[in-house]
Amino acid sequence: LLLAVGFQLNAAKETLTVITVPNSPYVINNNGDFQGFLPELLAKLGEKAGVAFKGALQDDGRYGMEEEDGSWNGMIGSVVNGKADMAAADLTMTAARERVVDFTVPFMQTGITILYYQPTWKKMIKTFKSLEDLMDQDDIKFGCVKGGATERFFKNSKVGFYNKVWEKMIEMDEMTSNNDEGIQKVLAGGYAYLIESSSAEYAMTQYCDLTTVGGNINLRNYALALPQGSQYRETFNLALLELMEEGEISALKDKWWNKNAKSCDQVSSLLASFADFF
Ligand code: GLU
């Protein structure tokens, strides 16, 4: 009887379609097999909430911005249009988005920072210290990912200086389709990238000569996005809060941020820099 009940419970398990945009180490797409921090978090969440998840790729590769006509693109658009039951990514909670979707409680805190390439042998030469410095010069170009919360922050800020940053980014035409592209531009030199700090933190574990400048420009949170009025929100919130309290979420963060970390001690990066130099 117990077996039969167990089987029925399993058979009744609802499968939700989860839309995502790959960005290491949150979501890594290995030929349609999703790995990383979020797939593991969802496995734990699904176990607690009694649901299963099936991943799908967001075809425009965007996080989500409001179009002129009020419609939404990106993952937010997919949740609004009912193409997906949920969005799971390094998806930022914003007021504009909260108006059209229901976010769960946040699973990670982050901010906007500036990622820059600075080999050890050049550490003494400080090119710029802040976004203000960056705006005051024309040698180093800069940008952020297109169609996400960072672009929207600069575009729609009530702070005039930030709007000027956005205008200059548009004028320079150096925005990217994803963080990977931004990181490659930074590594190529002469480019600073406005990126969320948790992604910057990961990039720095992959390339020793990357550094952040100016601290966090603002604070924000990542959460899962559900359609408005979703029956799952309360269950998922309870499960997420439990996972947080049990230390599972921090453990996953530690695991995925240290997994492939390069050893960036001074000596090895100095040697690498000499190799670059000659
Ligand atoms: N996390 C952002 C979003 O949800 C994407 C990355 C960014 O804008 O820097 O839109």
Boltz pocket constraint, residues with backbone or C-beta under 6 A from the ligand:
constraints:
  - pocket:
      binder: B
      contacts: [[A, 63], [A, 64], [A, 90], [A, 91], [A, 92], [A, 93], [A, 144], [A, 145], [A, 147], [A, 148], [A, 149], [A, 150], [A, 151], [A, 194], [A, 195], [A, 196]]
      max_distance: 6.0
